[in-house]
Amino acid sequence: SEILPNLVGALIVVATLEMAHAILLESALSFLGVGVQPPIPSWGLMIAEGKPYMFFSPWVIAIPGVALMVLVLGINLVGDGLRDLILPDGRN
C-alpha cells in the first residue's frame, strides 16, 4: 500500500523510455539490414535505402530521420507529461 503509489511515476517514465528505445533499436537493426525486410516499411530501412542519394537529394534520408526523432521525443514528452499529470506533487 505504500510502495505502489511511489512506483507509479517511475514506471510510467521507464515504460515510455523503453518504448522509445525499442523503436530506435528496430530502426537501427533495419538500417543495418538485419531488421525487417523491404516489403515492410521501416524508418531505418527508408534511411538505408536513401544512402546512395544522400548528396544529391538529402531530404530522402532527412525526412525519415526527423520523423523518427520527433516520434521518440514525443513519446518521451508524453511519458513525462503523464507522470506530471498523475503525480502533480512534484518530481520525486
N, C-alpha and C positions, 0 to 999 in steps of 0.2 A: 504494500500500500504506500510505502514511501519511496521505493526505488523506481517504479514505473513512471510516475509523473516527472521525475527528474531525467529520465531517459528519453522522453518523447522528442524534445528539441534536438538532441544529438542524433537520434535515429532518423529524423527527417533529413537532417543535413547529410548524414552518411549515406542514406539511400539515394539522394539526388546526386551526390558526388560519384557514387558507384555507377549510377545510370549514365552520367556523362563520361565516366571512364570506359564503360562498355561501348559506348558509341565511338569514342576515339580509338579504342582497340580494334573494333570492327573495321573502321575506316583505314587504319594503319595496315591491318592484315590484307585488306582488299587492295590497297596501294602497292603492297609488296607482291601481290599475286597469289597469296595463299588463303585469301578470304573467299567471298562469293565470286562466282564466275560470270562472264559477260552478259548472259541474258538477264540477270538480276541486277537492277540498278543499285549503285552504292556510291557515295560521295568519294570514297577513296579510289574506287575504280574509275570514276569520272576524272579525277585528278591525274591518275596514272595514264589514262588514255589521252589526256591533253598535254603530256610532257613533250611530245615532238613539236607541238605548236606553241610552245611556251614563249619563244622570242618574237613570233610573228603575230600571234593573237593571244595575249596573256589573259584575257577575260575567260578563256576556255578553262583555265585552272583556277582563276581568281574567284569566279562565281561559286563553284562548289566549295572552295576553301573558306570563303567568307560565310557561306550558308552553314557550314559545319561549325565555324567559330561562333556564329550567332546562336545556333541551337545549343551548344554546350554552355555558353554564357547565360542564355535564357533559362536553361534547366537549373543552373547554379543559383541564379537570382530568384527563381520561383521557390526553390528549397529554402533559401534564406528568408524570403518573404513569408512562406508558410510557417516557419519557425517563429518569426516575429509576430505573426497573427495568432498562433496558438498559444505562445508564451509571451504575452506583452510586457511582462515584468522586467525585461532587460535581458541582456546576453549573459549567460552563465559560463 
